[in-house]
């Protein structure tokens, strides 16, 4: 099975826990991976005007991946989506920060693009509303059904190599 990992907004702006960065990096080392980084541009997405908060204007991914795409707002950029579509994956594994907002927005974008989003439930953290990520996991399961864990992905890769 051709899989691609999409790492959503694991960057210093969102204070990723070390266990999350390490777990995602372990998966990104064996599965083709791309990352998004959310940067602030008030002209494109009025975070400060509407929410009184804004991401950093400069930041970088805490996970090493083959490509890093900048986004402004919740959803992946058109460039990110074009790149993923060109890879023609059987499924896109999604992990990262803010399961109930940005990760969920990535799921909708992938689904709408005809790709098959699958949430890696043990490699995601929710927003300040629900840091456990359970709200986002429930919403993901309701909308897209497909979830997995990093252990399942890794054991599947080992089985494929045999």
DSSP file (Angstrom, degrees, kcal/mol; ACC not computed):
  #  RESIDUE AA STRUCTURE BP1 BP2  ACC     N-H-->O    O-->H-N    N-H-->O    O-->H-N    TCO  KAPPA ALPHA  PHI   PSI    X-CA   Y-CA   Z-CA
    1    1 A X              0   0    0      0, 0.0     2,-0.7     0, 0.0    88,-0.1   0.000 360.0 360.0 360.0 131.3    0.0    0.0    0.0
    2    2 A X        +     0   0    0     86,-0.1    88,-2.8     2,-0.0    89,-1.4  -0.754 360.0 177.4 -85.3 116.5    1.3    3.4   -1.0
    3    3 A X  E     -a   91   0A   0     -2,-0.7    29,-0.5    86,-0.2     2,-0.4  -0.915  16.6-166.8-122.3 147.6    1.1    5.7    2.1
    4    4 A X  E     -a   92   0A   0     87,-1.4    89,-2.8    -2,-0.3     2,-0.5  -0.993  17.1-136.9-130.1 140.1    2.1    9.3    2.6
    5    5 A X  E     -ab  93  33A   0     27,-3.1    29,-2.7    -2,-0.4     2,-0.6  -0.859  10.8-161.8 -99.5 127.0    2.3   11.0    6.0
    6    6 A X  E     -ab  94  34A   0     87,-3.5    89,-2.2    -2,-0.5     2,-0.7  -0.947   6.2-160.2-108.0 114.9    0.9   14.5    6.4
    7    7 A X  E     -ab  95  35A   0     27,-2.9    29,-2.6    -2,-0.6     2,-0.7  -0.860  11.4-150.3 -98.5 115.9    2.3   16.2    9.5
    8    8 A X  E     -ab  96  36A   0     87,-2.9    89,-2.6    -2,-0.7    29,-0.1  -0.800  58.0 -37.7 -99.7 112.1    0.1   19.1   10.5
    9    9 A X        +     0   0    0     27,-1.0     2,-1.5    -2,-0.7    -1,-0.2   0.745  68.1 162.0  55.5  37.5    1.5   22.2   12.3
   10   10 A X        +     0   0    0     26,-0.4    52,-3.3    -3,-0.1    53,-0.5  -0.714  35.5 125.7 -86.7  90.5    4.0   20.4   14.6
   11   11 A X  B > >S-F   61   0B   0     -2,-1.5     3,-1.6    50,-0.2     5,-0.5  -0.915  77.6 -96.9-147.6 162.7    6.0   23.7   15.2
   12   12 A X  G > 5S+     0   0    0     48,-0.6     3,-2.0    -2,-0.3    49,-0.1   0.806 112.9  71.2 -60.8 -31.5    7.1   25.8   18.1
   13   13 A X  G 3 5S+     0   0    0      1,-0.3    -1,-0.3    25,-0.1    -3,-0.1   0.847 105.7  40.1 -50.8 -35.2    4.1   28.1   17.9
   14   14 A X  G < 5S-     0   0    0     -3,-1.6    -1,-0.3    -5,-0.2    -2,-0.2   0.223 107.1-125.9-104.3  13.7    1.9   25.3   19.2
   15   15 A X  T < 5 -     0   0    0     -3,-2.0    -3,-0.2     1,-0.1     2,-0.1   0.907  28.8-151.8  45.6  63.8    4.4   23.9   21.8
   16   16 A X      < -     0   0    0     -5,-0.5    -1,-0.1     1,-0.1     2,-0.1  -0.418  16.7-114.6 -66.7 136.4    4.4   20.3   20.6
   17   17 A X    >>  -     0   0    0      1,-0.1     4,-1.9    -2,-0.1     3,-0.7  -0.409  22.4-120.0 -67.3 148.6    5.1   17.8   23.4
   18   18 A X  H 3> S+     0   0    0      1,-0.2     4,-2.7     2,-0.2     5,-0.3   0.870 112.1  58.2 -58.5 -39.5    8.4   15.9   22.9
   19   19 A X  H 3> S+     0   0    0      1,-0.2     4,-2.2     2,-0.2    -1,-0.2   0.861 106.7  49.8 -60.7 -34.0    6.7   12.5   22.8
   20   20 A X  H <> S+     0   0    0     -3,-0.7     4,-2.6     2,-0.2     5,-0.3   0.941 111.2  46.8 -69.3 -47.7    4.6   13.7   19.8
   21   21 A X  H  X S+     0   0    0     -4,-1.9     4,-2.6     1,-0.2    -2,-0.2   0.934 115.6  46.1 -60.0 -47.1    7.7   15.0   17.9
   22   22 A X  H  X S+     0   0    0     -4,-2.7     4,-2.2     2,-0.2    -1,-0.2   0.913 113.4  48.9 -63.6 -43.6    9.6   11.8   18.5
   23   23 A X  H  X S+     0   0    0     -4,-2.2     4,-1.4    -5,-0.3    -1,-0.2   0.909 114.1  45.1 -64.3 -42.4    6.7    9.6   17.6
   24   24 A X  H  X S+     0   0    0     -4,-2.6     4,-3.0     1,-0.2     5,-0.2   0.908 111.2  53.2 -68.0 -41.0    6.0   11.4   14.4
   25   25 A X  H  X S+     0   0    0     -4,-2.6     4,-1.6    -5,-0.3    -2,-0.2   0.899 104.8  55.7 -61.6 -39.2    9.7   11.5   13.5
   26   26 A X  H  < S+     0   0    0     -4,-2.2     4,-0.3     1,-0.2    -1,-0.2   0.906 113.6  40.7 -58.5 -42.2    9.9    7.7   13.9
   27   27 A X  H >X S+     0   0    0     -4,-1.4     3,-1.6     1,-0.2     4,-1.5   0.894 111.5  55.6 -73.1 -40.9    7.0    7.3   11.4
   28   28 A X  H 3< S+     0   0    0     -4,-3.0     5,-0.2     1,-0.3    -2,-0.2   0.731  99.1  63.5 -65.3 -21.6    8.3   10.0    9.0
   29   29 A X  T 3< S+     0   0    0     -4,-1.6    -1,-0.3    -5,-0.2    -2,-0.2   0.678 115.6  28.5 -74.9 -16.8   11.7    8.2    8.9
   30   30 A X  T <4 S+     0   0    0     -3,-1.6     2,-0.4    -4,-0.3    -2,-0.2   0.503 117.8  55.0-122.4  -8.0   10.0    5.1    7.2
   31   31 A X  S  < S-     0   0    0     -4,-1.5    -1,-0.2   -26,-0.0   -27,-0.1  -0.984  95.4 -99.1-125.2 136.4    7.0    6.6    5.3
   32   32 A X        -     0   0    0    -29,-0.5   -27,-3.1    -2,-0.4     2,-0.4  -0.327  55.4-168.4 -51.9 132.7    7.2    9.4    2.7
   33   33 A X  E     -b    5   0A   0    -29,-0.2    33,-1.9    -5,-0.2    34,-0.8  -0.971  24.9-177.5-137.7 143.9    6.3   12.5    4.7
   34   34 A X  E     -bc   6  67A   0    -29,-2.7   -27,-2.9    -2,-0.4     2,-0.3  -0.935  15.3-153.1-130.2 157.0    5.3   16.1    4.2
   35   35 A X  E     -bc   7  68A   0     32,-2.2    34,-3.1    -2,-0.3     2,-0.4  -0.927   6.5-144.4-130.7 154.1    4.6   18.8    6.8
   36   36 A X  E     -bc   8  69A   0    -29,-2.6   -27,-1.0    -2,-0.3   -26,-0.4  -0.905   9.7-164.2-111.5 149.2    2.6   22.0    7.0
   37   37 A X  E     - c   0  70A   0     32,-2.2    34,-2.4    -2,-0.4     2,-0.6  -0.995  15.5-139.4-130.6 124.9    3.6   25.0    9.0
   38   38 A X  E     - c   0  71A   0     -2,-0.4     2,-0.3    32,-0.2    18,-0.2  -0.754  25.1-177.4 -88.7 122.6    1.1   27.7    9.8
   39   39 A X        -     0   0    0     32,-2.5     2,-0.4    -2,-0.6    18,-0.3  -0.887  26.7-109.7-119.7 151.9    2.4   31.2    9.5
   40   40 A X        +     0   0    0     16,-2.1     2,-0.2    -2,-0.3     6,-0.1  -0.651  41.0 155.3 -86.2 130.7    0.7   34.5   10.3
   41   41 A X    >>  -     0   0    0     -2,-0.4     4,-2.5     4,-0.4     3,-1.8  -0.748  22.9-164.1-147.8  96.2   -0.2   36.9    7.5
   42   42 A X  T 34 S+     0   0    0      1,-0.3     7,-0.1    -2,-0.2    -1,-0.0   0.766  88.0  61.1 -57.4 -28.1   -3.1   39.0    8.7
   43   43 A X  T 34 S+     0   0    0      1,-0.2    -1,-0.3     2,-0.1     3,-0.2   0.804 114.1  35.1 -68.6 -28.2   -3.8   40.1    5.1
   44   44 A X  T <4 S+     0   0    0     -3,-1.8     2,-0.4     1,-0.3    -2,-0.2   0.864 135.8  14.0 -92.7 -42.7   -4.5   36.5    4.1
   45   45 A X  S  < S-     0   0    0     -4,-2.5     2,-2.4    28,-0.1    -4,-0.4  -0.938  70.9-144.1-138.7 112.4   -6.1   35.2    7.3
   46   46 A X     >  +     0   0    0     -2,-0.4     4,-2.5     1,-0.2     5,-0.4  -0.315  42.5 147.8 -80.0  61.7   -7.3   37.7    9.9
   47   47 A X  H  >>S+     0   0    0     -2,-2.4     4,-3.5     2,-0.2     6,-0.8   0.954  74.0  42.6 -57.6 -52.4   -6.4   35.7   13.1
   48   48 A X  H  >5S+     0   0    0     -3,-0.3     4,-1.5     4,-0.2    -1,-0.2   0.927 115.6  48.3 -65.6 -44.2   -5.6   38.7   15.2
   49   49 A X  H  45S+     0   0    0      1,-0.2    -1,-0.2     2,-0.2    -2,-0.2   0.909 125.3  28.6 -61.7 -43.0   -8.5   40.8   14.0
   50   50 A X  H  <5S+     0   0    0     -4,-2.5    -2,-0.2     3,-0.1    -3,-0.2   0.836 137.5  21.2 -89.8 -34.3  -11.1   38.0   14.5
   51   51 A X  H  <5S-     0   0    0     -4,-3.5    -3,-0.2    -5,-0.4    -2,-0.2   0.554  89.8-125.7-114.7 -11.0   -9.6   35.9   17.3
   52   52 A X  S  <<S+     0   0    0     -4,-1.5     2,-0.3    -5,-0.8    -4,-0.2   0.690  84.4  86.7  71.3  16.6   -7.1   38.2   19.1
   53   53 A X        -     0   0    0     -6,-0.8    -2,-0.3     2,-0.0     2,-0.3  -0.952  53.7-174.9-141.8 156.5   -4.4   35.6   18.6
   54   54 A X        -     0   0    0     -2,-0.3     3,-0.1    -7,-0.1   -14,-0.1  -0.988  24.8-118.6-154.0 147.6   -2.0   34.8   15.8
   55   55 A X        -     0   0    0     -2,-0.3   -16,-0.1     1,-0.2    -7,-0.1  -0.275  54.6 -76.2 -72.4 172.6    0.6   32.2   14.9
   56   56 A X        -     0   0    0    -18,-0.2   -16,-2.1     1,-0.1    -1,-0.2  -0.320  28.9-134.7 -67.5 153.3    4.2   33.2   14.5
   57   57 A X  S    S+     0   0    0    -18,-0.3     2,-0.4     1,-0.2    -1,-0.1   0.753  96.6  32.5 -78.8 -25.8    5.2   35.0   11.3
   58   58 A X  S    S+     0   0    0    -19,-0.1     2,-0.3   -20,-0.0    -1,-0.2  -0.999  76.6 131.6-131.4 134.4    8.3   32.8   11.1
   59   59 A X        -     0   0    0     -2,-0.4     2,-0.3    -3,-0.1   -22,-0.1  -0.957  32.9-142.4-166.1 170.8    8.5   29.2   12.3
   60   60 A X        -     0   0    0     -2,-0.3   -48,-0.6   -24,-0.0     2,-0.2  -0.953  31.9 -88.1-143.0 162.6    9.6   25.8   11.1
   61   61 A X  B     -F   11   0B   0     -2,-0.3   -50,-0.2   -50,-0.1   -24,-0.1  -0.491  21.6-149.9 -71.7 137.7    8.5   22.2   11.4
   62   62 A X  S    S+     0   0    0    -52,-3.3     2,-0.4    -2,-0.2   -51,-0.1   0.530  83.4  70.0 -81.9  -7.3    9.8   20.3   14.4
   63   63 A X  S    S-     0   0    0    -53,-0.5     2,-0.5   -56,-0.1    -2,-0.1  -0.933  85.9-126.6-113.6 133.7    9.7   17.1   12.3
   64   64 A X        +     0   0    0     -2,-0.4     2,-0.3   -30,-0.0    -2,-0.1  -0.691  42.6 161.5 -80.3 121.9   12.1   16.5    9.4
   65   65 A X        -     0   0    0     -2,-0.5   -31,-0.2    -4,-0.1     3,-0.1  -0.840  52.6-105.7-134.0 170.5   10.1   15.6    6.2
   66   66 A X  S    S+     0   0    0    -33,-1.9     2,-0.3    -2,-0.3   -32,-0.2   0.846 104.5  16.1 -67.7 -33.6   10.8   15.6    2.5
   67   67 A X  E     -c   34   0A   0    -34,-0.8   -32,-2.2     2,-0.0     2,-0.4  -0.990  62.2-159.7-139.6 146.3    8.7   18.8    2.0
   68   68 A X  E     -c   35   0A   0     -2,-0.3     2,-0.4   -34,-0.2   -32,-0.2  -0.999  12.8-163.7-126.4 129.3    7.4   21.5    4.2
   69   69 A X  E     -c   36   0A   0    -34,-3.1   -32,-2.2    -2,-0.4     2,-0.3  -0.936  13.4-135.3-116.1 133.4    4.5   23.7    3.0
   70   70 A X  E     -c   37   0A   0     -2,-0.4     2,-0.3   -34,-0.2   -32,-0.2  -0.629  25.2-175.4 -81.7 141.9    3.5   27.0    4.5
   71   71 A X  E     -c   38   0A   0    -34,-2.4   -32,-2.5    -2,-0.3     2,-0.5  -0.960  20.7-150.0-134.8 157.2   -0.2   27.6    5.1
   72   72 A X  S    S+     0   0    0     -2,-0.3     2,-0.3     3,-0.2     3,-0.2  -0.937  72.9   0.9-126.6 104.5   -2.2   30.6    6.3
   73   73 A X  S    S-     0   0    0     -2,-0.5     4,-0.1   -34,-0.2    -2,-0.1  -0.743 106.8 -48.5 112.1-165.8   -5.2   29.5    8.1
   74   74 A X  S    S+     0   0    0     -2,-0.3    32,-0.2     2,-0.1    -1,-0.2   0.880 106.5  67.1 -80.2 -41.1   -6.6   26.1    9.0
   75   75 A X  S    S-     0   0    0     -3,-0.2    -3,-0.2     1,-0.1    31,-0.1  -0.419  89.1 -95.5 -87.6 156.0   -6.5   24.1    5.8
   76   76 A X        -     0   0    0     26,-0.1    -1,-0.1    29,-0.1    -5,-0.1  -0.318  49.9-100.9 -61.7 151.7   -3.5   22.8    3.8
   77   77 A X     >  -     0   0    0     -7,-0.1     4,-2.2     1,-0.1     3,-0.2  -0.271  27.2-110.2 -69.9 159.3   -2.4   25.1    0.9
   78   78 A X  H  > S+     0   0    0      1,-0.2     4,-2.7     2,-0.2     5,-0.2   0.862 121.2  57.3 -57.1 -34.8   -3.3   24.3   -2.7
   79   79 A X  H  > S+     0   0    0      2,-0.2     4,-2.2     1,-0.2    -1,-0.2   0.894 105.5  49.7 -63.7 -39.7    0.4   23.6   -3.2
   80   80 A X  H  > S+     0   0    0     -3,-0.2     4,-2.5     2,-0.2    -2,-0.2   0.937 112.5  46.9 -61.9 -46.9    0.3   20.9   -0.5
   81   81 A X  H  X S+     0   0    0     -4,-2.2     4,-2.5     1,-0.2    -2,-0.2   0.898 111.3  50.8 -65.5 -40.8   -2.8   19.3   -2.0
   82   82 A X  H  X S+     0   0    0     -4,-2.7     4,-2.1     2,-0.2    -1,-0.2   0.918 110.9  49.9 -61.4 -43.3   -1.3   19.3   -5.5
   83   83 A X  H  X S+     0   0    0     -4,-2.2     4,-1.1     1,-0.2    -2,-0.2   0.936 111.7  47.2 -61.2 -47.7    1.8   17.7   -4.2
   84   84 A X  H >X>S+     0   0    0     -4,-2.5     4,-0.6     1,-0.2     5,-0.6   0.902 110.5  52.2 -63.3 -41.5   -0.1   15.0   -2.4
   85   85 A X  H ><5S+     0   0    0     -4,-2.5     3,-1.1     1,-0.2    -1,-0.2   0.889 104.8  56.4 -62.2 -38.9   -2.3   14.3   -5.4
   86   86 A X  H 3<5S+     0   0    0     -4,-2.1    -1,-0.2     1,-0.3    -2,-0.2   0.795 100.2  59.3 -63.7 -27.7    0.8   13.9   -7.6
   87   87 A X  H <<5S-     0   0    0     -4,-1.1    -1,-0.3    -3,-0.5    -2,-0.2   0.701  94.8-148.6 -73.5 -19.1    2.1   11.2   -5.2
   88   88 A X  T <<5 -     0   0    0     -3,-1.1    -3,-0.1    -4,-0.6   -86,-0.1   0.924  23.9-172.8  51.2  54.9   -1.1    9.1   -5.9
   89   89 A X      < -     0   0    0     -5,-0.6   -86,-0.2     1,-0.1    27,-0.2  -0.397  33.7-136.0 -75.9 154.9   -1.2    7.5   -2.4
   90   90 A X  S    S-     0   0    0    -88,-2.8     2,-0.3     1,-0.3   -87,-0.2   0.816  92.6  -2.9 -73.0 -32.8   -3.6    4.8   -1.5
   91   91 A X  E     -a    3   0A   0    -89,-1.4   -87,-1.4    24,-0.1     2,-0.6  -0.985  65.5-132.9-154.8 154.2   -4.1    6.7    1.8
   92   92 A X  E     -ad   4 117A   0     24,-2.5    26,-2.8    -2,-0.3     2,-0.4  -0.946  20.2-146.6-110.1 116.2   -2.8    9.8    3.5
   93   93 A X  E     -ad   5 118A   0    -89,-2.8   -87,-3.5    -2,-0.6     2,-0.4  -0.672  18.8-160.3 -78.5 132.1   -1.9    9.3    7.1
   94   94 A X  E     +ad   6 119A   0     24,-2.8    26,-2.8    -2,-0.4     2,-0.3  -0.957  21.7 149.6-122.5 134.0   -2.6   12.5    9.1
   95   95 A X  E     +a    7   0A   0    -89,-2.2   -87,-2.9    -2,-0.4     2,-0.3  -0.928  20.2  84.7-148.0 170.7   -1.1   13.5   12.4
   96   96 A X  E     -ad   8 124A   0     27,-2.1    29,-2.1    -2,-0.3     2,-0.4  -0.957  66.9 -19.6 138.8-152.9   -0.2   16.6   14.2
   97   97 A X  E    S+ d   0 125A   0    -89,-2.6     6,-0.3    -2,-0.3    29,-0.2  -0.795 105.4  24.3-109.6 141.1   -1.5   19.4   16.4
   98   98 A X    > > -     0   0    0     27,-2.4     5,-2.1    -2,-0.4     3,-2.0   0.969  60.0-173.6  73.3  63.9   -5.0   20.6   16.9
   99   99 A X  T 3 5S+     0   0    0     26,-1.3     5,-0.5     1,-0.3    27,-0.2   0.823  82.8  51.2 -52.6 -36.3   -7.0   17.4   16.0
  100  100 A X  T 3 5S+     0   0    0     30,-0.2    -1,-0.3     3,-0.1    26,-0.1   0.448 126.4  15.8 -88.3  -0.7  -10.3   19.3   16.3
  101  101 A X  T <>5S+     0   0    0     -3,-2.0     4,-2.8    -4,-0.1     5,-0.2   0.407 131.2  20.3-130.9 -85.3   -9.3   22.2   14.0
  102  102 A X  H  >5S+     0   0    0      2,-0.2     4,-2.0     1,-0.2    -3,-0.2   0.872 126.4  48.0 -65.5 -39.5   -6.3   22.1   11.7
  103  103 A X  H  ><S+     0   0    0     -5,-2.1     4,-1.9    -6,-0.3    -1,-0.2   0.923 114.6  47.0 -66.5 -42.6   -5.9   18.3   11.5
  104  104 A X  H  > S+     0   0    0     -6,-0.6     4,-2.2    -5,-0.5    -2,-0.2   0.895 109.3  54.0 -64.5 -40.1   -9.7   18.0   10.9
  105  105 A X  H  X S+     0   0    0     -4,-2.8     4,-2.3     1,-0.2    -1,-0.2   0.883 106.6  52.5 -61.2 -38.0   -9.5   20.7    8.2
  106  106 A X  H  X S+     0   0    0     -4,-2.0     4,-2.7     2,-0.2     5,-0.2   0.904 106.6  53.7 -63.2 -40.5   -6.7   18.7    6.5
  107  107 A X  H  X S+     0   0    0     -4,-1.9     4,-2.7     1,-0.2    10,-0.2   0.920 109.2  47.3 -59.4 -44.9   -9.0   15.7    6.6
  108  108 A X  H  X S+     0   0    0     -4,-2.2     4,-2.9     2,-0.2    -1,-0.2   0.917 112.6  49.3 -63.2 -43.2  -11.8   17.6    4.8
  109  109 A X  H  X S+     0   0    0     -4,-2.3     4,-1.3     2,-0.2    -2,-0.2   0.918 113.4  46.4 -63.3 -43.2   -9.4   19.0    2.2
  110  110 A X  H  <>S+     0   0    0     -4,-2.7     5,-2.5     2,-0.2     3,-0.3   0.935 114.0  48.1 -63.8 -46.3   -8.0   15.5    1.5
  111  111 A X  H ><5S+     0   0    0     -4,-2.7     3,-1.8     1,-0.2    -2,-0.2   0.933 110.9  50.1 -59.4 -48.0  -11.4   13.9    1.3
  112  112 A X  H 3<5S+     0   0    0     -4,-2.9    -1,-0.2     1,-0.3    -2,-0.2   0.765 107.0  56.6 -63.5 -25.1  -12.7   16.7   -1.0
  113  113 A X  T 3<5S-     0   0    0     -4,-1.3    -1,-0.3    -3,-0.3    -2,-0.2   0.427 121.4-107.0 -86.2   1.0   -9.6   16.1   -3.2
  114  114 A X  T < 5S+     0   0    0     -3,-1.8    -3,-0.2     1,-0.3     2,-0.2   0.608  79.2 129.0  84.5  11.1  -10.5   12.4   -3.6
  115  115 A X      < -     0   0    0     -5,-2.5     2,-0.7    -6,-0.2    -1,-0.3  -0.484  63.0-116.0 -92.9 170.2   -7.7   11.2   -1.4
  116  116 A X        -     0   0    0    -27,-0.2   -24,-2.5    -2,-0.2     2,-0.2  -0.822  28.6-158.5-113.5  92.4   -8.2    8.8    1.5
  117  117 A X  E     -d   92   0A   0     -2,-0.7     2,-0.4   -10,-0.2    29,-0.3  -0.499  10.2-176.6 -75.7 136.6   -7.4   10.5    4.9
  118  118 A X  E     -d   93   0A   0    -26,-2.8   -24,-2.8    -2,-0.2     2,-0.3  -0.983  19.5-137.1-132.9 120.3   -6.5    8.2    7.8
  119  119 A X  E     -de  94 147A   0     27,-2.0    29,-2.7    -2,-0.4     2,-1.1  -0.611   4.6-143.7 -81.0 131.4   -5.9    9.7   11.2
  120  120 A X  E >   - e   0 148A   0    -26,-2.8     3,-1.8    -2,-0.3   -24,-0.2  -0.808  20.9-165.2 -90.9  96.1   -3.0    8.4   13.3
  121  121 A X  E >  S+     0   0A   0     27,-2.4     3,-0.6    -2,-1.1    28,-0.2   0.736  79.1  51.9 -65.0 -28.5   -4.7    8.7   16.6
  122  122 A X  E 3  S+     0   0A   0     26,-0.3    -1,-0.3     1,-0.2    27,-0.1   0.458 105.6  58.2 -88.6   1.5   -1.7    8.3   18.9
  123  123 A X  E <  S+     0   0A   0     -3,-1.8   -27,-2.1   -29,-0.2     2,-0.3  -0.293  91.7  85.0-122.2  47.6    0.2   11.0   17.1
  124  124 A X  E <   -d   96   0A   0     -3,-0.6     2,-0.4   -29,-0.2   -27,-0.2  -0.996  52.2-162.3-147.1 148.6   -2.2   13.9   17.5
  125  125 A X  E     -d   97   0A   0    -29,-2.1   -27,-2.4    -2,-0.3   -26,-1.3  -0.990  21.0-129.1-131.1 139.1   -2.9   16.5   20.1
  126  126 A X        -     0   0    0      5,-1.6   -28,-0.3    -2,-0.4     5,-0.1  -0.142  29.8 -91.2 -79.8 178.6   -6.0   18.6   20.4
  127  127 A X    >   -     0   0    0      3,-0.2     3,-0.9   -30,-0.1     6,-0.2  -0.100  54.4 -82.5 -76.1-177.5   -6.4   22.3   20.7
  128  128 A X  T 3  S+     0   0    0      1,-0.2     3,-0.4     2,-0.1    -1,-0.1   0.741 129.2  65.3 -62.9 -21.2   -6.6   24.1   24.1
  129  129 A X  T 3  S+     0   0    0      1,-0.3    -1,-0.2     2,-0.1     2,-0.2   0.878 127.1   3.3 -66.0 -38.0  -10.3   23.2   24.1
  130  130 A X    X   -     0   0    0     -3,-0.9     3,-1.9     1,-0.1    -1,-0.3  -0.626  65.8-178.6-151.7  83.5   -9.5   19.5   24.3
  131  131 A X  T 3  S+     0   0    0     -3,-0.4    -5,-1.6     1,-0.3   -33,-0.1   0.748  80.6  67.8 -59.5 -25.0   -5.7   18.8   24.6
  132  132 A X  T 3  S-     0   0    0     -7,-0.2    -1,-0.3     1,-0.1    -8,-0.1   0.778  99.1-135.3 -66.6 -24.7   -6.4   15.0   24.7
  133  133 A X    <>  +     0   0    0     -3,-1.9     4,-2.6    -6,-0.2     5,-0.2   0.440  67.6 125.3  85.1  -0.8   -7.6   15.2   21.1
  134  134 A X  H  > S+     0   0    0      1,-0.2     4,-2.5     2,-0.2     5,-0.2   0.864  70.2  53.5 -63.5 -36.6  -10.6   13.0   21.8
  135  135 A X  H  > S+     0   0    0      2,-0.2     4,-2.4     1,-0.2    -1,-0.2   0.950 112.3  44.9 -60.9 -47.9  -13.1   15.5   20.4
  136  136 A X  H  > S+     0   0    0     -6,-0.2     4,-2.9     2,-0.2    -2,-0.2   0.887 111.6  52.2 -63.7 -40.3  -11.1   15.7   17.1
  137  137 A X  H  X S+     0   0    0     -4,-2.6     4,-2.7     2,-0.2    -1,-0.2   0.912 110.7  48.7 -62.7 -42.0  -10.8   11.9   16.9
  138  138 A X  H  X S+     0   0    0     -4,-2.5     4,-2.2     2,-0.2    -2,-0.2   0.919 112.9  46.7 -63.4 -44.2  -14.5   11.5   17.4
  139  139 A X  H  X S+     0   0    0     -4,-2.4     4,-2.4     2,-0.2     5,-0.2   0.920 112.7  50.5 -63.4 -43.0  -15.2   14.1   14.7
  140  140 A X  H  X>S+     0   0    0     -4,-2.9     4,-3.7     1,-0.2     5,-0.9   0.944 110.7  48.4 -58.8 -49.4  -12.7   12.4   12.4
  141  141 A X  H  X5S+     0   0    0     -4,-2.7     4,-1.0     1,-0.2    -1,-0.2   0.891 112.1  50.3 -60.5 -40.2  -14.3    9.0   12.9
  142  142 A X  H  <5S+     0   0    0     -4,-2.2    -1,-0.2    -5,-0.2    -2,-0.2   0.912 121.8  31.5 -63.2 -43.6  -17.7   10.4   12.3
  143  143 A X  H  <5S+     0   0    0     -4,-2.4    -2,-0.2    -5,-0.1    -3,-0.2   0.855 138.5  14.1 -86.8 -36.7  -16.7   12.2    9.0
  144  144 A X  H  <5S-     0   0    0     -4,-3.7     2,-2.4    -5,-0.2    -3,-0.2   0.543  75.1-153.9-121.6 -10.8  -14.0    9.9    7.5
  145  145 A X     << +     0   0    0     -4,-1.0     2,-0.5    -5,-0.9    -4,-0.1  -0.139  58.3 110.0  67.1 -42.9  -14.2    6.6    9.5
  146  146 A X        +     0   0    0     -2,-2.4   -27,-2.0   -29,-0.3     2,-0.3  -0.519  35.3 150.1 -83.4 118.2  -10.5    5.7    8.9
  147  147 A X  E     +e  119   0A   0     -2,-0.5     2,-0.3   -29,-0.3   -27,-0.2  -0.931  10.4 167.0-134.9 160.4   -8.2    5.8   11.9
  148  148 A X  E     -e  120   0A   0    -29,-2.7   -27,-2.4    -2,-0.3   -26,-0.3  -0.893  27.3-117.8-154.3-178.2   -5.0    3.9   12.8
  149  149 A X     >  -     0   0    0     -2,-0.3     4,-2.1   -29,-0.2     5,-0.2  -0.872  29.3-111.8-125.0 163.4   -2.1    4.0   15.2
  150  150 A X  H  > S+     0   0    0     -2,-0.3     4,-2.7     1,-0.2     5,-0.2   0.882 118.7  55.7 -62.6 -36.6    1.6    4.3   14.6
  151  151 A X  H  > S+     0   0    0      1,-0.2     4,-2.6     2,-0.2    -1,-0.2   0.902 107.2  49.3 -62.3 -41.0    2.1    0.8   15.8
  152  152 A X  H  > S+     0   0    0      2,-0.2     4,-2.0     1,-0.2    -1,-0.2   0.908 112.0  48.3 -64.7 -41.4   -0.4   -0.5   13.2
  153  153 A X  H  X S+     0   0    0     -4,-2.1     4,-2.0     2,-0.2    -2,-0.2   0.945 113.8  46.2 -63.3 -47.9    1.3    1.4   10.5
  154  154 A X  H  X S+     0   0    0     -4,-2.7     4,-2.0     1,-0.2    -2,-0.2   0.900 112.7  49.0 -64.6 -41.3    4.8    0.2   11.5
  155  155 A X  H  X S+     0   0    0     -4,-2.6     4,-2.2     1,-0.2    -1,-0.2   0.863 109.9  53.3 -67.0 -33.5    3.6   -3.4   11.8
  156  156 A X  H  X S+     0   0    0     -4,-2.0     4,-1.9    -5,-0.2    -2,-0.2   0.880 107.9  50.4 -65.6 -38.0    2.0   -3.2    8.4
  157  157 A X  H  X S+     0   0    0     -4,-2.0     4,-1.3     2,-0.2    -2,-0.2   0.893 110.2  49.6 -66.2 -39.8    5.2   -2.0    6.9
  158  158 A X  H  X S+     0   0    0     -4,-2.0     4,-0.7     1,-0.2     3,-0.3   0.910 110.4  50.6 -64.7 -42.0    7.1   -4.9    8.4
  159  159 A X  H >< S+     0   0    0     -4,-2.2     3,-0.7     1,-0.2    -2,-0.2   0.876 107.8  53.4 -63.9 -37.8    4.5   -7.3    7.1
  160  160 A X  H 3< S+     0   0    0     -4,-1.9    -1,-0.2     1,-0.2    -2,-0.2   0.807 103.9  56.9 -66.5 -29.6    4.9   -5.8    3.6
  161  161 A X  H 3<        0   0    0     -4,-1.3    -1,-0.2    -3,-0.3    -2,-0.2   0.684 360.0 360.0 -76.7 -17.9    8.6   -6.3    3.7
  162  162 A X    <<        0   0    0     -4,-0.7    -1,-0.2    -3,-0.7    -2,-0.2   0.479 360.0 360.0 -78.4 360.0    8.3  -10.1    4.3
